[in-house]
């Protein structure tokens, strides 16, 4: 006798919540409305999924994006219709360009309502269409199948957000449908790589000084493991993009530094006669033309239609499988690279990116002292891991990414594809909620923090173990530098000094404002031991930013 699938009646909101539960969702972030949000929040709660009330819709999307990156599954955010959708748009773009599989559930209008309502009404699907991979109103007869299709689409490389526009009436609608578990086939198409593998072998064997660049697609556990095996076997120097920091430890003898597409890495790459890209997404590069003429092997999940260069060989599909094939078929890896030469390249890049200040606290000091304090706390408390860091867009990110060491993928979270400000604080909240036994440190500029200041209240309310370190120089530093470099007078880029520590204290958190290294070290030690939301407002000297930016990007 063939067992029939279980048939039961559920509302659409309950089906959606069940799909989230089946995909290991533990938190939903958002600012709800009174339509579909409330039934979905309740249905999720019945399954143990916690709703986190954020202060901004953009912040909710960033939290969902960070969650998706850390878990390898979907993140979920919800908003009301109209202004909620519009406010979330930047966060949706962030998930899209940072390749995070997020499901955004927004309220919507019924067909009857849209025939006469103009208040708060616009085409929400059209607004988000450029930065979403799919859309549905879940109004058909195969609701669970449609939900699973969207989740699979979000998880298909390149990953990204999908949009569910759900009216209150649809959310409450009872459906009878077989409740099947999520079934996702491997998202890679079957590609015959035999010719490409043969060509890759030939290039590798002929090259005397190959170099590896690792990108965001290499961060999964399988891809990281195979990437590390290839690195160790080959002996080649390795550069990583910002998103891929930690795929190879910063302390590894073959680690040569960071790769952005600027000029800081050019000294290293100019000595190579073959470049092997592993999991590199072109969205990670800065806005500069590709400047290298040596052969390139591109090992990526998908072939990107728009790229900075055309590779000589492309190995597309499952990265771990293609790397395994290379390891199995190349018995002897040899090159002219020596470890002392790689060490010299690493130190040269480190020296080129120095950002010290003659007086006061410099940007590099903020990062290095924080790392020293974290290492000391780790040793005293016998903790296994350093704090996870989140990094906002702005001039300060150059020092953070250059001088904070990472050992594992996702030790650092950064918005690289969109490079949006107001990222670090929401991302740190999400990281701390997912791993409450591990401190999260958010490095943010004063401008970025001002854009999401209300999320400090979210951090306090959730009592998450985070430290927000603010680079407070009373300006939009990166644009201020560019304005000055253009020979223009400083205009519209600076503001009066805010006291963020007082804001944090007013919201119920722990706040410090520091002006020298002694005060900074004391504040860090107290904040690291407290294990609750704290903010350190660092009044620093930004004089090193200009030379550092020139060394990094040219």
N, C-alpha and C positions, 0 to 999 in steps of 0.2 A: 504494500500500500504506500503510495506516494504522499508524504506529509505536505499539507497545504500551508502556505505562508499565513501568519497570523493576521487576521483582519480586525481592525478596531477603529473606532471613531475618534478623531482628534481635531482640534482646531488647527488652522494654518500656523498660528503662533506657536502652538505646541509642537508641530512638526518641525518648524524652524529651530526651536530650542533643542529638540532631540538631535537634529543634525549637528548643531554646535557641540552638544555633549559627546556625540559619537566621534567628533574630530578633536576631542581633548580640550575644548574651550573651557576655561575656568572663570574668566572675567569678561564682562561686556562694559565698554566705556561709552559715555555719551551725556548729552543734555536732552532729555526726552520731551516730547510733546504729549498731548492728550489723546492722540489717535491710536496708532498701532503700537506705540512705545510701551504703554502700560500693560497690555496683554502679554507682550513678548517678555518684558521684565519679570512678570509673575511666572510665566511658563518656564523661563530659565531658572528662576529661583527654586522652583519645585524639583529641579534636577541638580541643585547645588551650585549653579552658576551665579556668581556674585555680580551685581550691577554696581559700577563705580561712577558716581555722579561727578563729572568733570566740570570745570568752570568755562571751558570753551569747546566748541565742536572740533576745531582744528586740533586742539590738545588731545581730544578723544581719539581722533584718527591716528595721531602720532603714537599714542599709547598702544593702540591696536597694531600699528606697524611694528613697533619695537617688540611687542609680544610675539607676533608672527615670526620675526627674525630669530628670536631666542628659542622658540619652541619647534620651529620647522613645520608648524601647522598654521591654520588660519587665525587671524585676529578679528575681533568683531567690535564695531562701533555703531551707535544709533543716534539719530537726530530727529527733530521735528521737521516738518515741511517748510518751504519758503526760506526764511532767514537761516534756519538751521542747516539746510543743504548748502546755501551760499557760503556760510561761515566754514563749513567743512571742506570746501573745495581745495584749499591749499594743502590740507592734510591728505586728501585723496591724491593730489599730484605728487606729494612726497612718497606715498606708498607705491604709486605707479613707477616713478623714476628710481626709487630705491629697491624695486623688485620685491615688495612685501605683499603676500597674499592676504588681503583684508576683505571682509564682507561688511559693507556699509548698508545698514537698514535705515531707510528714511520713511517718514510718513508721506502720504500722497493724497491726491484728490480722486474721487470716484468720477466716472464719466458724467453722471448727472450733475455733480458739483462743478465740473469744468465747463459745463454748458452755460453757467450763469455767474460763476464766481470769478472775480479778478483780484480780490484782496489776497496778497501773499502768493499769487499764482504766477508761475512761469514754467517753461518746459524743463523740468528737473533732469530728465534723462539727457536732453541735449546739452545742458550745462556741464554735466560730468562726463559725457561721452568721450571727449578727447583723452581723458585720464582714467578711464575704466575699461575693463576687458569684456564686460557683459552687463546686461540689465534684465530685470524681470519684475513683473507685478504679482507673480504667483497667483494668477487668476484662472489658470487652466485646470484640467481635471487630474493631471499627474504632478501634484505639487512636490512630493518628495523627490521624484525623479528630476524635476526642474531645480530644486535646491541642490541636489547632488551634482547636477551638471554645472551649476555656477561655482560650487566649491572646487570641483575638478578643474574648471577653467582658471580660477584664481591660483591654483597650485601648479598649473602648467607653465613651464619656462618659456619666456621670462615671466616670472610670477608677477602678480599685480592685483589691484582691487576690483571687486565687482559690486554692483549697485542693486539692491532690492528695494523697490518702491512699494510700500505696503500700506494700504488704507486700513483704518480701524475696522471697517466692515469685513474686509478680506481676512484680517488677522483673527477675527472671531468666528469665521465661517467653519462649520463642521465638515470634515471630509472623511470618507472611508476609502482607505488605500493601503495596500500591503506595506508594512513598515520594514523595509529592507535596510540592511546595514550599508554604510557607504562603501561602494566598490569603485576603486580608481585603478584603471590600468596604467601601466608605465607610460609617462607622458612623452617619452621619446619615440619618435618614429624609428623603424628599423632601417638603418642606413648601412649599405655595404661600404665599409671603410678600408677594404683590403688594399686597393690601389693607393689610397691616401696614407695608410700605415707604411706601406713599402717606400713611398716617397719621403715620409718622415724619417724612417730608419736611415735612408741614404743621406739626408741632410745632416742628421746627428752624427753619423759616422765620419762624414767628411769634415765637419767643423772642428776647429781646434780650441775655440773659446766661446762655447754656447752660454747663454744667460737665460734665466727663468724669471718671468713676471707672473705673479699670482694675483687673481682677482676674486670678486665676491662669489662667483659660482663654486669656488673650491671650498666653501665653508662647511658644507654638510660633513657629518662624521665619516662617511665612506670616502668622499672626495679628499678630505683632509688627510686621512690615513694613506691613501695612495699617492697623494702629492708629496707627503713627507718621505715615503719610501723612495720615490723617484729622486727627490732632492738628495737624500743621503747616498743613494747609489751613484748618482752622477757626479757629485762634487762641484756642481756649477754654482756660481753666485746667484742669489735670489733677491728680487725686489718685490714688495707687496704694495697693492693699492691701499688706500685708507680702509676700505670696507674689509679687506682681507688680512688686516693686521692680526697676528696671532696664529694664522694657518701654519706659519713657521715662526717659532719663538724669536723674539728680538735678540735673544742671547745665543741663538744658533750660530755656529762658526761660519756658516755660509750666508747668513743674512747680511745683505749689503745696504739696505735702506728702503725708503719709500719710493713709490712710483706714482706720479700724478699726471704725467704728460707735459710737465714743465721742463726746466733745464737742470734742476738739482741732480737728477739721475743721469744726465747726459755724459758726465765724466765716466761713469761706470759702463753705460751702454755703448759708448763710442769705442770701447775696447773689445766688444763682442763681435763675433762673425756669424752668429745665429741667435735669434730671439725666440724663445718658446713661451707662448702665452698659455697659461693654465687657468681656465675659468674667468677670463677677463671680459667684462662687459664694457663696451665703449662708452656707456653712460658715466663711467668712473673718471674719464679723462677731462682735463681742463680744456678751455676753448682755444687750443693751439694746434697747428698742423703737425702731422707726424713728420719727424725730422730724421729718421734713420733709414738707411738704404740696404741693410743686410737682410738676408732671407728670414722669413717668419713662419713658424708653425703655430697655428691657432687651434688650441684644444678647448672646445666650448660646448655647452649643452645645445645651443642653436647657432645657426649662422645669422648674424645680424645684417639686415639689408643696408643699413647706413653705418659705416665704420670709418675710422680715421685712416685706415690703410687696407690694402688687399694682401692677404697672406699668400705665401707660396704653397702652403699645404694647410688644409682645413680638416680637422678631425672633429666631427660633430655628432652629438649623441651623449650617452652616459659617460661622464668624465672619468669615473673610477674604472670603467671597463676599458676605455681607450688607454689610460695610463697603465693599467695592468698588461695590456697587449704590448705596449712599448717595453715594459720591464721584462716580459717573458721572451721577447724576440731580440733584445739587444743584450748579449752576454757580457760584453766588456764596454764599460763607459769610461772614456778617457778624455782629458782636456789638458790644456796648458795652464789652467788656473791653479794657483797655489793659495793655501789658506791665509798666508801672511799678506798676499796681495788683496784678497777679499777684505781682510781686516782693515787694511789701509783705506780702501774705498769706503768702508763703513764709517771709519773715523773722519775721513775727509768730508763726507756728507754731514755728519754730526757737527763738525766744526763750521761748515758753511752755513748751517741753519741756526747758529748761536743767536740768542736774542736777549742779551744782557743789558742792564742799565747802569750807568755810572753812579747814579744816586737813586736811593729808594729801592723799591721792589720791581724787578723786571719780569716780563712775561715768562721767561724760562725759569726764573726763581719760583714762580707760583706753582709750576708743574713739578719741578724737581723736588722742592721741599714737601709738596703733598705726597709724592711717591716715597720719599724718605720716611715720612711719618707713617704712611700706610705699611711700609715694610717693617718698621719698628713695632707697630701695633700687631701686625701679623705674627711676628716672632714671639712677642710677649704672650699673646693669647693662643699661640699654636694653631692659628688658622691655616687652612689649606690653600685658600685663594686670596689674592689681593682684591680690593674693591673693583667692581665693574665700573667703567667710566662711560659717560655719554658726553658728546661734544657738540656744541652749537656752531653754527656758521659764523664766520667773522675772522678777524686777524689773529685772535688768540688760538684758533684751531691749529695753526701751523706749529706753534710751540707744543701744544698738547700732543698732537700726533707724532711729533718728532722725538719728544723726550719722556713720554710715558711708555713703559715697557709692557708688552703683551706676550702671553705664552700660549693662549688658546684662542680659537675663533670666537668672536662675539665678546671678547674681553673689552672691546671698545665699540660703542654704537655711535654712528655719525650719519647724518643725512648728506650723502655724497652726490647722488644723481640730481636731486633738486637743490641741494645745499640750502635748505631753508633755515632762516632764523626761527627762534622760539621752539627749537627741537629738543634741546638737552634736558630741560626740566621735565616735560611730559614723558620723555623716553626713560628717564631715571626712575620716575614713579612706577611705570610699568615694569621695569627691570626688578625693582625692589619688591613689587607685589608677586612676581613670579619666583623670585629667589630671596625670600625674607631673611635667610641665614647669611646672605652676602651683602655687604654694604655697596651702595651705588653712589658714585661721585659725579655730579653734573658740573662740567666746566662750561660756563656761559659768559658772554659779554653782557655789559649793562643794557645795550640796545636790544639784544635778543630776549633778555629777561623781562624788560618792560613790555614786550609784546605778549607775554603769557604770565604776567605777574600773579593773576588770580589762581594759577595752578599751585602756588605755594600753599594756598588754603586746602587744596586737594591733598597735598602731601601731608599736611598736619592732620587733617581729618582721618586719613588712612594710617597715620602713625608709621609711615614707612621709614626704614633706615637709610636715609639719603643725606648727603652733604652737597649743598649748592655752593660752588665757588665762583664768585662774580669778579670778572676782570673789569673793574670800574675806572674808566678813564674819561668819563663824561662825553663820549663821542661815538659816532658811527665810524670806528677806526679805519676799517678797510677802505671805505669810500673816501674818508678824509685823506688817507695816504695818496690815493689816486688823484684826488683833487689837487693836492699840493704838488705831486709829480707832474701834473699838467701845467704847472705854473699859474694856477688859479688861486685867488684868495680863498681862505677858509670861510665858507659860507653855508649855513644851514645844516652842518654836520655835528654840532656840539650843543650841549645843554648843561643846565646847572647840576651840580653834584647831588645825586639822590642818596639817601641813606637807606640802603636795602635791609640792613640789619634791624632797623626800627620797624620796617614793614613786616619782616618775618616775626618779630616779637609781638607786634600788634595782632598777627594772625594766630598766635599761640605757639609758635616755634621758637627755636633757639637761634639767636642772632648775634653776630660779631661784626664789627668794623675794624679793620687793621690797616696800619700805615707803615709798619716795618716788619722785618723778618722775625724778630722776637715775638711780637704780638701774633703774627701769623702762625708760627709754630705752636704757640700755646693754644690758640683757637682750634687748630687742627687736632691736637692731642685730645682736647676735651670733646670735640665733635665726634671723633672716631671712637672714643670710649662710650659716648652716650647712646649710640645706636638708635637715635630718633632723628626726626627732621631738624636739620640745622643749616644755616646759611652763613657763609663767611664773605663779607663785602671787602674786597681788597682794593685799596686805593694805590694804584701802581703807576710806574713810569713806562709809557709805551714807546720810548725813543728807538728801541731796536726793531720795531715793526717794519720800517721802510727797507733797511738793508736785508732783512730776512725775506721779505716778499720778493725782492729782486733776485736773491740767491735761489729761491724756490721756483719762481715762474719766469724770471727774465724781464 
